[in-house]
Amino acid sequence: RDHGTAGVREYYKVQLEQLKELTKLVRTKLTSLQSLTMAALIVMEVHARDVVEKLIEVGIEKATDFEWVSQLRYYWEESPSDF
């Protein structure tokens, strides 16, 4: 069900809290691999936060709004024929 901008704003707050926790975690003693993994995760999460921020700015109201739909990803997966 659609919660409009209020729902997106609520999720934005969750994202900010998650980023704060990731920031705390990345400041701990990590292996080289863990550090690289955290850096990649943080980049993806910051991008997601920026997208949600844009949705708030444009006043997204419904799942059918263009700005929302433009963020969806579609993939074509070919599967072997069952014939």
Salt bridges, closest charged atoms under 4 A:
GLU17 OE2 - LYS20 NZ 3.38
GLU21 OE2 - LYS24 NZ 3.39
ASP50 OD1 - ARG49 NH2 2.81
ASP65 OD1 - LYS62 NZ 3.82
GLU67 OE1 - LYS54 NZ 3.33
